[in-house]
Amino acid sequence: MPKPETIEDFYKQKCEWLPDNLQKDIGHFNVFKVEANKKQHTAPPKYARRDFYKVSLARGGGILHYADKSIEISGSTLLFFNPYVPYTFESMSEDYHGYFCIFKDAFFDANVRRNFNELPMFTPGGKPAYVLDAEQDKKVSAVYDKMLEEINSDYAYKFDLLRNYLMEIIHHAMKLQPAETLYQHPNANSRITAVFTDMLERQFPIESPSQQFKLRSARDFAERLAVHVNHLNRAIRETTGKTTTEHIAERLVSEAKALLRHTNWNISEIAYCLGFEEPAHFNNFFKKQTTYTPSSFRI
């Protein structure tokens, strides 16, 4: 899978400058007006995962391609993007404008981060688009304007204020019903396959015996993506010729071989971190996939 777009990539491609504090501040936050950030003759945004969050107030028509879905938006819409799901926004109007902010999860403290990805707009299978009426647009715009004013101030506690402003926007959205105008596209199967593959790969490499492989079944992935497991299985088989279970098993075996060859962890530790409840289950799985037992492979 391609590497996700980083904060650094964003600034180089969209702004042609880098903030002085970008490397020091792992919880980076910034806010922009869309029209102030436009570049002439820029290539369309690519469908890709980013390693940061983005919250946009988009005005004008367009199509949001998000995971395996395409959502038509018009007028004023709040859009929420997380680092787990690839996306792109295809503007369909000449007067497209608005605001957006970007931030890393470390922008919030541990207590907030613990629950952040459980918010309905940030869960992997969540609803990313919320349509605003004129009054709601006015309220959200006012919050973005306060963000723009504060980000350029010398106030020592401005990032505390910015966190509060961002949460205010999130709460505005949570009071609304998400947009549900979905369109099926010919490449929907390839999109969901890309999301599945990305989610699978993000669980590796296993770097310590305490780390554990969590998403081990097609149903686990389907639940995270908010799709029926049959839909996920069909999309992956049609795109790759292999089943979801085969992809998971192949990646597990690949990681198991690396851990057996390149660590001194015992078999029980490796079994645990790969998600097997008992070492015997791991032994049986590994032998079925490779014809070797883990111990004989290690020799």
Contacts in CASP RR format, 6 or more apart in sequence:
PFRMAT RR
TARGET T0000
AUTHOR 0000-0000-0000
METHOD contacts of the structure
MODEL  1
MPKPETIEDFYKQKCEWLPDNLQKDIGHFNVFKVEANKKQHTAPPKYARR
DFYKVSLARGGGILHYADKSIEISGSTLLFFNPYVPYTFESMSEDYHGYF
CIFKDAFFDANVRRNFNELPMFTPGGKPAYVLDAEQDKKVSAVYDKMLEE
INSDYAYKFDLLRNYLMEIIHHAMKLQPAETLYQHPNANSRITAVFTDML
ERQFPIESPSQQFKLRSARDFAERLAVHVNHLNRAIRETTGKTTTEHIAE
RLVSEAKALLRHTNWNISEIAYCLGFEEPAHFNNFFKKQTTYTPSSFRI
1 194 0 8 1.000
1 197 0 8 1.000
1 198 0 8 1.000
1 201 0 8 1.000
2 48 0 8 1.000
4 48 0 8 1.000
4 49 0 8 1.000
4 50 0 8 1.000
4 51 0 8 1.000
4 83 0 8 1.000
5 46 0 8 1.000
5 48 0 8 1.000
5 49 0 8 1.000
5 50 0 8 1.000
5 51 0 8 1.000
6 50 0 8 1.000
6 51 0 8 1.000
6 52 0 8 1.000
7 22 0 8 1.000
7 28 0 8 1.000
7 51 0 8 1.000
7 52 0 8 1.000
7 102 0 8 1.000
7 104 0 8 1.000
8 18 0 8 1.000
8 22 0 8 1.000
10 50 0 8 1.000
10 52 0 8 1.000
10 102 0 8 1.000
11 17 0 8 1.000
11 18 0 8 1.000
11 19 0 8 1.000
11 22 0 8 1.000
12 18 0 8 1.000
13 42 0 8 1.000
14 37 0 8 1.000
14 39 0 8 1.000
14 42 0 8 1.000
15 37 0 8 1.000
16 39 0 8 1.000
19 28 0 8 1.000
19 30 0 8 1.000
21 28 0 8 1.000
22 28 0 8 1.000
26 104 0 8 1.000
26 106 0 8 1.000
27 103 0 8 1.000
27 104 0 8 1.000
27 105 0 8 1.000
27 106 0 8 1.000
27 107 0 8 1.000
28 52 0 8 1.000
28 102 0 8 1.000
28 103 0 8 1.000
28 104 0 8 1.000
28 107 0 8 1.000
29 101 0 8 1.000
29 102 0 8 1.000
29 103 0 8 1.000
29 104 0 8 1.000
29 107 0 8 1.000
29 151 0 8 1.000
29 159 0 8 1.000
29 162 0 8 1.000
29 166 0 8 1.000
30 101 0 8 1.000
30 102 0 8 1.000
30 103 0 8 1.000
30 151 0 8 1.000
31 99 0 8 1.000
31 100 0 8 1.000
31 101 0 8 1.000
31 102 0 8 1.000
31 144 0 8 1.000
31 147 0 8 1.000
31 148 0 8 1.000
31 151 0 8 1.000
31 162 0 8 1.000
32 99 0 8 1.000
32 100 0 8 1.000
32 101 0 8 1.000
33 97 0 8 1.000
33 98 0 8 1.000
33 99 0 8 1.000
33 148 0 8 1.000
34 56 0 8 1.000
34 58 0 8 1.000
34 96 0 8 1.000
34 97 0 8 1.000
34 98 0 8 1.000
34 99 0 8 1.000
34 100 0 8 1.000
35 97 0 8 1.000
35 98 0 8 1.000
44 88 0 8 1.000
44 90 0 8 1.000
45 88 0 8 1.000
45 89 0 8 1.000
45 90 0 8 1.000
46 88 0 8 1.000
47 65 0 8 1.000
47 86 0 8 1.000
47 87 0 8 1.000
47 88 0 8 1.000
47 191 0 8 1.000
48 86 0 8 1.000
48 87 0 8 1.000
48 88 0 8 1.000
49 83 0 8 1.000
49 84 0 8 1.000
49 85 0 8 1.000
49 86 0 8 1.000
49 87 0 8 1.000
49 198 0 8 1.000
50 81 0 8 1.000
50 83 0 8 1.000
51 83 0 8 1.000
51 104 0 8 1.000
52 83 0 8 1.000
52 102 0 8 1.000
52 103 0 8 1.000
52 104 0 8 1.000
53 80 0 8 1.000
53 81 0 8 1.000
53 82 0 8 1.000
53 83 0 8 1.000
53 102 0 8 1.000
53 103 0 8 1.000
53 104 0 8 1.000
53 105 0 8 1.000
53 122 0 8 1.000
54 79 0 8 1.000
54 80 0 8 1.000
54 81 0 8 1.000
54 100 0 8 1.000
54 101 0 8 1.000
54 102 0 8 1.000
55 78 0 8 1.000
55 79 0 8 1.000
55 80 0 8 1.000
55 81 0 8 1.000
55 100 0 8 1.000
55 101 0 8 1.000
55 166 0 8 1.000
55 169 0 8 1.000
55 170 0 8 1.000
56 78 0 8 1.000
56 79 0 8 1.000
56 81 0 8 1.000
56 89 0 8 1.000
56 98 0 8 1.000
56 99 0 8 1.000
56 100 0 8 1.000
57 76 0 8 1.000
57 77 0 8 1.000
57 78 0 8 1.000
57 79 0 8 1.000
57 98 0 8 1.000
57 99 0 8 1.000
57 100 0 8 1.000
57 132 0 8 1.000
57 137 0 8 1.000
57 140 0 8 1.000
57 141 0 8 1.000
57 144 0 8 1.000
58 73 0 8 1.000
58 76 0 8 1.000
58 77 0 8 1.000
58 78 0 8 1.000
58 79 0 8 1.000
58 89 0 8 1.000
58 96 0 8 1.000
58 98 0 8 1.000
59 75 0 8 1.000
59 76 0 8 1.000
59 77 0 8 1.000
59 95 0 8 1.000
59 96 0 8 1.000
59 97 0 8 1.000
59 98 0 8 1.000
59 137 0 8 1.000
60 73 0 8 1.000
60 74 0 8 1.000
60 75 0 8 1.000
60 76 0 8 1.000
60 91 0 8 1.000
60 92 0 8 1.000
60 93 0 8 1.000
60 95 0 8 1.000
60 96 0 8 1.000
60 97 0 8 1.000
61 72 0 8 1.000
61 73 0 8 1.000
61 74 0 8 1.000
61 75 0 8 1.000
61 91 0 8 1.000
61 92 0 8 1.000
61 93 0 8 1.000
61 96 0 8 1.000
62 72 0 8 1.000
62 73 0 8 1.000
62 74 0 8 1.000
62 89 0 8 1.000
62 90 0 8 1.000
62 91 0 8 1.000
62 92 0 8 1.000
62 93 0 8 1.000
62 96 0 8 1.000
63 70 0 8 1.000
63 71 0 8 1.000
63 72 0 8 1.000
63 73 0 8 1.000
63 89 0 8 1.000
63 90 0 8 1.000
63 92 0 8 1.000
63 183 0 8 1.000
64 70 0 8 1.000
64 71 0 8 1.000
64 73 0 8 1.000
64 79 0 8 1.000
64 87 0 8 1.000
64 88 0 8 1.000
64 89 0 8 1.000
64 90 0 8 1.000
64 128 0 8 1.000
64 129 0 8 1.000
65 87 0 8 1.000
65 88 0 8 1.000
65 89 0 8 1.000
65 90 0 8 1.000
65 185 0 8 1.000
65 191 0 8 1.000
66 81 0 8 1.000
66 85 0 8 1.000
66 87 0 8 1.000
66 128 0 8 1.000
67 85 0 8 1.000
67 86 0 8 1.000
67 87 0 8 1.000
67 124 0 8 1.000
67 125 0 8 1.000
67 191 0 8 1.000
67 192 0 8 1.000
67 195 0 8 1.000
67 225 0 8 1.000
68 188 0 8 1.000
68 189 0 8 1.000
68 191 0 8 1.000
68 192 0 8 1.000
68 195 0 8 1.000
68 225 0 8 1.000
68 227 0 8 1.000
68 235 0 8 1.000
69 182 0 8 1.000
69 188 0 8 1.000
70 182 0 8 1.000
70 183 0 8 1.000
70 184 0 8 1.000
70 185 0 8 1.000
70 188 0 8 1.000
71 128 0 8 1.000
71 129 0 8 1.000
71 179 0 8 1.000
71 181 0 8 1.000
71 182 0 8 1.000
71 183 0 8 1.000
72 181 0 8 1.000
72 183 0 8 1.000
73 79 0 8 1.000
73 129 0 8 1.000
73 131 0 8 1.000
73 179 0 8 1.000
73 181 0 8 1.000
75 131 0 8 1.000
76 131 0 8 1.000
76 132 0 8 1.000
76 133 0 8 1.000
76 134 0 8 1.000
76 136 0 8 1.000
76 137 0 8 1.000
77 129 0 8 1.000
77 130 0 8 1.000
77 131 0 8 1.000
77 132 0 8 1.000
77 179 0 8 1.000
78 129 0 8 1.000
78 130 0 8 1.000
78 132 0 8 1.000
78 140 0 8 1.000
78 169 0 8 1.000
78 172 0 8 1.000
78 173 0 8 1.000
78 176 0 8 1.000
79 89 0 8 1.000
79 128 0 8 1.000
79 129 0 8 1.000
79 130 0 8 1.000
80 121 0 8 1.000
80 122 0 8 1.000
80 128 0 8 1.000
80 129 0 8 1.000
80 130 0 8 1.000
80 170 0 8 1.000
80 173 0 8 1.000
81 87 0 8 1.000
81 128 0 8 1.000
82 117 0 8 1.000
82 122 0 8 1.000
82 124 0 8 1.000
83 105 0 8 1.000
84 117 0 8 1.000
84 124 0 8 1.000
84 199 0 8 1.000
84 202 0 8 1.000
85 124 0 8 1.000
85 125 0 8 1.000
85 195 0 8 1.000
86 191 0 8 1.000
86 194 0 8 1.000
86 195 0 8 1.000
86 198 0 8 1.000
87 128 0 8 1.000
98 144 0 8 1.000
99 141 0 8 1.000
99 144 0 8 1.000
99 147 0 8 1.000
99 148 0 8 1.000
101 144 0 8 1.000
101 147 0 8 1.000
101 166 0 8 1.000
103 166 0 8 1.000
105 113 0 8 1.000
105 116 0 8 1.000
106 113 0 8 1.000
107 159 0 8 1.000
107 163 0 8 1.000
108 116 0 8 1.000
108 163 0 8 1.000
116 122 0 8 1.000
117 123 0 8 1.000
119 170 0 8 1.000
119 174 0 8 1.000
120 126 0 8 1.000
120 127 0 8 1.000
120 174 0 8 1.000
120 178 0 8 1.000
121 127 0 8 1.000
121 128 0 8 1.000
121 130 0 8 1.000
121 170 0 8 1.000
121 173 0 8 1.000
121 174 0 8 1.000
121 178 0 8 1.000
123 224 0 8 1.000
123 226 0 8 1.000
124 195 0 8 1.000
124 199 0 8 1.000
124 224 0 8 1.000
124 225 0 8 1.000
124 226 0 8 1.000
125 224 0 8 1.000
125 225 0 8 1.000
125 226 0 8 1.000
126 178 0 8 1.000
126 226 0 8 1.000
127 178 0 8 1.000
127 179 0 8 1.000
127 180 0 8 1.000
128 178 0 8 1.000
129 178 0 8 1.000
129 179 0 8 1.000
130 173 0 8 1.000
130 176 0 8 1.000
130 177 0 8 1.000
130 178 0 8 1.000
130 179 0 8 1.000
131 176 0 8 1.000
131 179 0 8 1.000
132 140 0 8 1.000
132 176 0 8 1.000
136 172 0 8 1.000
136 176 0 8 1.000
139 172 0 8 1.000
140 169 0 8 1.000
140 172 0 8 1.000
143 165 0 8 1.000
143 168 0 8 1.000
143 169 0 8 1.000
143 172 0 8 1.000
144 169 0 8 1.000
146 161 0 8 1.000
146 165 0 8 1.000
147 162 0 8 1.000
147 165 0 8 1.000
147 166 0 8 1.000
150 158 0 8 1.000
150 161 0 8 1.000
150 162 0 8 1.000
150 165 0 8 1.000
151 158 0 8 1.000
151 162 0 8 1.000
155 161 0 8 1.000
185 191 0 8 1.000
188 235 0 8 1.000
189 234 0 8 1.000
189 235 0 8 1.000
189 236 0 8 1.000
189 238 0 8 1.000
189 239 0 8 1.000
190 239 0 8 1.000
192 225 0 8 1.000
192 227 0 8 1.000
192 231 0 8 1.000
192 232 0 8 1.000
192 235 0 8 1.000
192 236 0 8 1.000
193 235 0 8 1.000
193 236 0 8 1.000
193 239 0 8 1.000
193 240 0 8 1.000
195 225 0 8 1.000
196 221 0 8 1.000
196 225 0 8 1.000
196 232 0 8 1.000
196 236 0 8 1.000
196 244 0 8 1.000
196 247 0 8 1.000
197 247 0 8 1.000
199 215 0 8 1.000
199 221 0 8 1.000
199 224 0 8 1.000
199 225 0 8 1.000
200 215 0 8 1.000
200 221 0 8 1.000
200 247 0 8 1.000
200 248 0 8 1.000
200 251 0 8 1.000
201 251 0 8 1.000
203 213 0 8 1.000
203 214 0 8 1.000
203 215 0 8 1.000
204 213 0 8 1.000
204 251 0 8 1.000
204 255 0 8 1.000
205 255 0 8 1.000
205 258 0 8 1.000
206 213 0 8 1.000
206 255 0 8 1.000
206 259 0 8 1.000
206 273 0 8 1.000
206 274 0 8 1.000
208 273 0 8 1.000
209 265 0 8 1.000
209 269 0 8 1.000
209 270 0 8 1.000
209 272 0 8 1.000
209 273 0 8 1.000
210 273 0 8 1.000
211 273 0 8 1.000
212 272 0 8 1.000
212 273 0 8 1.000
212 274 0 8 1.000
212 275 0 8 1.000
213 252 0 8 1.000
213 255 0 8 1.000
213 273 0 8 1.000
213 274 0 8 1.000
213 275 0 8 1.000
214 220 0 8 1.000
214 275 0 8 1.000
215 221 0 8 1.000
215 224 0 8 1.000
216 248 0 8 1.000
216 252 0 8 1.000
216 275 0 8 1.000
217 245 0 8 1.000
217 248 0 8 1.000
218 229 0 8 1.000
218 232 0 8 1.000
218 233 0 8 1.000
218 243 0 8 1.000
218 244 0 8 1.000
218 245 0 8 1.000
218 248 0 8 1.000
219 229 0 8 1.000
221 232 0 8 1.000
221 244 0 8 1.000
222 228 0 8 1.000
222 229 0 8 1.000
222 231 0 8 1.000
222 232 0 8 1.000
225 232 0 8 1.000
232 244 0 8 1.000
233 243 0 8 1.000
233 244 0 8 1.000
236 242 0 8 1.000
236 243 0 8 1.000
236 244 0 8 1.000
236 247 0 8 1.000
237 243 0 8 1.000
237 244 0 8 1.000
240 247 0 8 1.000
242 250 0 8 1.000
249 285 0 8 1.000
249 289 0 8 1.000
252 274 0 8 1.000
252 285 0 8 1.000
253 286 0 8 1.000
253 289 0 8 1.000
253 290 0 8 1.000
255 274 0 8 1.000
256 270 0 8 1.000
256 274 0 8 1.000
256 282 0 8 1.000
256 286 0 8 1.000
256 294 0 8 1.000
257 290 0 8 1.000
257 297 0 8 1.000
259 265 0 8 1.000
259 270 0 8 1.000
259 273 0 8 1.000
259 274 0 8 1.000
260 270 0 8 1.000
260 294 0 8 1.000
260 297 0 8 1.000
260 298 0 8 1.000
261 298 0 8 1.000
263 270 0 8 1.000
265 273 0 8 1.000
267 279 0 8 1.000
267 282 0 8 1.000
267 283 0 8 1.000
267 294 0 8 1.000
267 295 0 8 1.000
268 279 0 8 1.000
270 282 0 8 1.000
270 294 0 8 1.000
271 278 0 8 1.000
271 279 0 8 1.000
271 281 0 8 1.000
271 282 0 8 1.000
271 283 0 8 1.000
274 282 0 8 1.000
276 282 0 8 1.000
276 285 0 8 1.000
282 294 0 8 1.000
283 293 0 8 1.000
283 294 0 8 1.000
286 292 0 8 1.000
286 293 0 8 1.000
286 294 0 8 1.000
286 297 0 8 1.000
287 293 0 8 1.000
290 297 0 8 1.000
END
